[in-house]
Amino acid sequence: MIDIKTVESVRVLTLSSGPVNAQDVELLEELTSAVRDLGRSDAGALVVTGAGRAFSAGVDLNRVVDGGAGYT
């Protein structure tokens, strides 16, 4: 769901989760872990981008509706 490449001293983190990178619990957990790990490294700048036609459509509402109140 997340791809990280290094370009010189810059890390480029690309969200790649479906056609519009909708955010679900799994993607956000992976993103949190990746950013935490990069913060502990000697990386310079971090660029966050999205694959496909959108950076991110925001919260995956279908997962929220299907999961109900316990989904968070």
N, CA and C atoms as an extended XYZ file, in Angstrom:
216
Properties=species:S:1:pos:R:3:atomname:S:1:resname:S:1:resid:I:1 pbc="F F F"
N         0.802       -1.193        0.000 N   MET     1
C         0.000        0.000        0.000 CA  MET     1
C         0.849        1.263        0.000 C   MET     1
N         2.099        1.138        0.477 N   ILE     2
C         2.996        2.283        0.517 CA  ILE     2
C         4.320        1.873       -0.102 C   ILE     2
N         4.828        2.740       -0.959 N   ASP     3
C         6.121        2.516       -1.600 CA  ASP     3
C         7.037        3.659       -1.192 C   ASP     3
N         8.272        3.325       -0.794 N   ILE     4
C         9.226        4.354       -0.390 CA  ILE     4
C        10.474        4.205       -1.242 C   ILE     4
N        10.865        5.302       -1.880 N   LYS     5
C        12.082        5.336       -2.685 CA  LYS     5
C        12.960        6.466       -2.172 C   LYS     5
N        14.231        6.329       -2.408 N   THR     6
C        15.179        7.361       -2.019 CA  THR     6
C        15.741        8.018       -3.271 C   THR     6
N        15.677        9.339       -3.308 N   VAL     7
C        16.259       10.126       -4.393 CA  VAL     7
C        17.236       11.090       -3.731 C   VAL     7
N        18.522       10.779       -3.847 N   GLU     8
C        19.582       11.497       -3.135 CA  GLU     8
C        19.282       11.433       -1.645 C   GLU     8
N        19.066       12.545       -0.965 N   SER     9
C        18.794       12.491        0.486 CA  SER     9
C        17.304       12.630        0.790 C   SER     9
N        16.472       12.569       -0.239 N   VAL    10
C        15.030       12.747       -0.070 CA  VAL    10
C        14.328       11.393       -0.169 C   VAL    10
N        13.415       11.135        0.760 N   ARG    11
C        12.587        9.938        0.695 CA  ARG    11
C        11.254       10.327        0.064 C   ARG    11
N        10.809        9.532       -0.879 N   VAL    12
C         9.526        9.766       -1.540 CA  VAL    12
C         8.600        8.625       -1.151 C   VAL    12
N         7.569        8.939       -0.401 N   LEU    13
C         6.600        7.963        0.073 CA  LEU    13
C         5.353        8.104       -0.795 C   LEU    13
N         4.976        7.011       -1.476 N   THR    14
C         3.827        7.039       -2.378 CA  THR    14
C         2.722        6.145       -1.848 C   THR    14
N         1.539        6.739       -1.641 N   LEU    15
C         0.356        5.965       -1.266 CA  LEU    15
C        -0.144        5.257       -2.515 C   LEU    15
N        -0.407        3.984       -2.405 N   SER    16
C        -0.886        3.213       -3.547 CA  SER    16
C        -1.936        2.223       -3.054 C   SER    16
N        -3.138        2.755       -2.839 N   SER    17
C        -4.208        1.954       -2.248 CA  SER    17
C        -5.495        2.147       -3.045 C   SER    17
N        -5.654        1.373       -4.070 N   GLY    18
C        -6.849        1.484       -4.904 CA  GLY    18
C        -6.760        2.685       -5.831 C   GLY    18
N        -7.820        2.928       -6.565 N   PRO    19
C        -7.764        3.977       -7.595 CA  PRO    19
C        -7.641        5.405       -7.056 C   PRO    19
N        -8.083        5.661       -5.832 N   VAL    20
C        -8.019        7.030       -5.300 CA  VAL    20
C        -7.376        7.086       -3.911 C   VAL    20
N        -6.642        6.057       -3.534 N   ASN    21
C        -5.913        6.024       -2.267 CA  ASN    21
C        -6.786        6.364       -1.067 C   ASN    21
N        -7.969        5.779       -1.039 N   ALA    22
C        -8.873        5.997        0.099 CA  ALA    22
C        -8.219        5.461        1.367 C   ALA    22
N        -8.365        6.186        2.451 N   GLN    23
C        -7.706        5.849        3.705 CA  GLN    23
C        -8.574        4.941        4.568 C   GLN    23
N        -8.036        3.758        4.843 N   ASP    24
C        -8.688        2.860        5.782 CA  ASP    24
C        -7.731        2.633        6.950 C   ASP    24
N        -8.154        1.892        7.919 N   VAL    25
C        -7.334        1.679        9.124 CA  VAL    25
C        -5.984        1.069        8.764 C   VAL    25
N        -5.966        0.103        7.874 N   GLU    26
C        -4.713       -0.561        7.520 CA  GLU    26
C        -3.728        0.400        6.851 C   GLU    26
N        -4.213        1.217        5.921 N   LEU    27
C        -3.340        2.177        5.255 CA  LEU    27
C        -2.786        3.186        6.259 C   LEU    27
N        -3.635        3.685        7.145 N   LEU    28
C        -3.181        4.668        8.127 CA  LEU    28
C        -2.183        4.071        9.121 C   LEU    28
N        -2.360        2.801        9.485 N   GLU    29
C        -1.389        2.142       10.362 CA  GLU    29
C        -0.046        1.992        9.654 C   GLU    29
N        -0.092        1.602        8.377 N   GLU    30
C         1.143        1.454        7.605 CA  GLU    30
C         1.828        2.807        7.417 C   GLU    30
N         1.052        3.846        7.155 N   LEU    31
C         1.597        5.191        6.987 CA  LEU    31
C         2.244        5.675        8.284 C   LEU    31
N         1.568        5.467        9.400 N   THR    32
C         2.116        5.861       10.701 CA  THR    32
C         3.436        5.162       10.973 C   THR    32
N         3.482        3.870       10.714 N   SER    33
C         4.698        3.094       10.934 CA  SER    33
C         5.831        3.572       10.025 C   SER    33
N         5.529        3.810        8.763 N   ALA    34
C         6.551        4.251        7.814 CA  ALA    34
C         7.117        5.612        8.203 C   ALA    34
N         6.254        6.544        8.564 N   VAL    35
C         6.713        7.881        8.952 CA  VAL    35
C         7.527        7.803       10.245 C   VAL    35
N         7.101        6.983       11.174 N   ARG    36
C         7.845        6.811       12.424 CA  ARG    36
C         9.244        6.256       12.137 C   ARG    36
N         9.321        5.230       11.288 N   ASP    37
C        10.616        4.636       10.937 CA  ASP    37
C        11.513        5.640       10.219 C   ASP    37
N        10.931        6.410        9.306 N   LEU    38
C        11.720        7.408        8.581 CA  LEU    38
C        12.206        8.507        9.521 C   LEU    38
N        11.401        8.840       10.521 N   GLY    39
C        11.807        9.847       11.499 CA  GLY    39
C        13.005        9.421       12.314 C   GLY    39
N        13.179        8.131       12.461 N   ARG    40
C        14.310        7.590       13.227 CA  ARG    40
C        15.548        7.398       12.362 C   ARG    40
N        15.402        7.557       11.062 N   SER    41
C        16.519        7.322       10.144 CA  SER    41
C        17.272        8.621        9.884 C   SER    41
N        18.293        8.528        9.047 N   ASP    42
C        19.074        9.709        8.693 CA  ASP    42
C        18.546       10.374        7.423 C   ASP    42
N        17.294       10.111        7.092 N   ALA    43
C        16.702       10.679        5.881 CA  ALA    43
C        16.632       12.194        5.986 C   ALA    43
N        16.739       12.839        4.841 N   GLY    44
C        16.575       14.292        4.789 CA  GLY    44
C        15.093       14.606        4.746 C   GLY    44
N        14.673       15.194        3.665 N   ALA    45
C        13.268       15.571        3.508 CA  ALA    45
C        12.416       14.353        3.169 C   ALA    45
N        11.117       14.492        3.430 N   LEU    46
C        10.135       13.461        3.084 CA  LEU    46
C         9.074       14.096        2.193 C   LEU    46
N         8.845       13.476        1.042 N   VAL    47
C         7.780       13.897        0.141 CA  VAL    47
C         6.716       12.809        0.175 C   VAL    47
N         5.463       13.190        0.413 N   VAL    48
C         4.358       12.234        0.417 CA  VAL    48
C         3.496       12.543       -0.796 C   VAL    48
N         3.247       11.510       -1.598 N   THR    49
C         2.466       11.677       -2.814 CA  THR    49
C         1.519       10.490       -2.959 C   THR    49
N         0.631       10.571       -3.921 N   GLY    50
C        -0.308        9.485       -4.171 CA  GLY    50
C        -0.174        8.971       -5.581 C   GLY    50
N        -0.254        7.668       -5.750 N   ALA    51
C        -0.237        7.065       -7.076 CA  ALA    51
C        -1.621        7.224       -7.700 C   ALA    51
N        -1.671        7.196       -8.994 N   GLY    52
C        -2.958        7.262       -9.673 CA  GLY    52
C        -3.439        8.687       -9.855 C   GLY    52
N        -4.747        8.823       -9.938 N   ARG    53
C        -5.320       10.120      -10.312 CA  ARG    53
C        -5.568       11.078       -9.146 C   ARG    53
N        -5.348       10.632       -7.922 N   ALA    54
C        -5.594       11.499       -6.771 CA  ALA    54
C        -4.580       11.212       -5.672 C   ALA    54
N        -4.230       12.262       -4.931 N   PHE    55
C        -3.367       12.054       -3.768 CA  PHE    55
C        -4.078       11.112       -2.800 C   PHE    55
N        -5.292       11.466       -2.409 N   SER    56
C        -6.125       10.626       -1.558 CA  SER    56
C        -7.541       11.180       -1.557 C   SER    56
N        -8.498       10.288       -1.625 N   ALA    57
C        -9.903       10.687       -1.580 CA  ALA    57
C       -10.378       10.896       -0.146 C   ALA    57
N        -9.498       10.677        0.822 N   GLY    58
C        -9.882       10.802        2.224 CA  GLY    58
C       -10.291        9.456        2.791 C   GLY    58
N       -11.105        9.489        3.805 N   VAL    59
C       -11.531        8.266        4.500 CA  VAL    59
C       -12.338        7.370        3.567 C   VAL    59
N       -12.073        6.067        3.638 N   ASP    60
C       -12.809        5.091        2.847 CA  ASP    60
C       -14.190        4.904        3.492 C   ASP    60
N       -15.151        5.657        3.018 N   LEU    61
C       -16.489        5.648        3.626 CA  LEU    61
C       -17.170        4.293        3.528 C   LEU    61
N       -16.905        3.532        2.477 N   ASN    62
C       -17.491        2.188        2.365 CA  ASN    62
C       -17.040        1.303        3.516 C   ASN    62
N       -15.754        1.392        3.888 N   ARG    63
C       -15.259        0.594        5.017 CA  ARG    63
C       -15.899        1.059        6.318 C   ARG    63
N       -16.106        2.361        6.482 N   VAL    64
C       -16.728        2.882        7.693 CA  VAL    64
C       -18.161        2.387        7.796 C   VAL    64
N       -18.913        2.470        6.709 N   VAL    65
C       -20.315        2.034        6.717 CA  VAL    65
C       -20.398        0.530        6.968 C   VAL    65
N       -19.546       -0.242        6.260 N   ASP    66
C       -19.582       -1.693        6.419 CA  ASP    66
C       -19.137       -2.132        7.815 C   ASP    66
N       -18.187       -1.410        8.402 N   GLY    67
C       -17.639       -1.783        9.705 CA  GLY    67
C       -18.436       -1.273       10.875 C   GLY    67
N       -19.263       -0.274       10.643 N   GLY    68
C       -20.075        0.272       11.737 CA  GLY    68
C       -19.254        0.978       12.775 C   GLY    68
N       -19.818        1.171       13.933 N   ALA    69
C       -19.185        1.935       15.013 CA  ALA    69
C       -17.884        1.300       15.485 C   ALA    69
N       -17.740        0.013       15.367 N   GLY    70
C       -16.537       -0.681       15.832 CA  GLY    70
C       -15.367       -0.595       14.887 C   GLY    70
N       -15.534        0.043       13.729 N   TYR    71
C       -14.461        0.074       12.723 CA  TYR    71
C       -13.302        0.971       13.112 C   TYR    71
N       -13.485        1.914       13.965 N   THR    72
C       -12.412        2.838       14.283 CA  THR    72
C       -11.462        2.167       15.194 C   THR    72
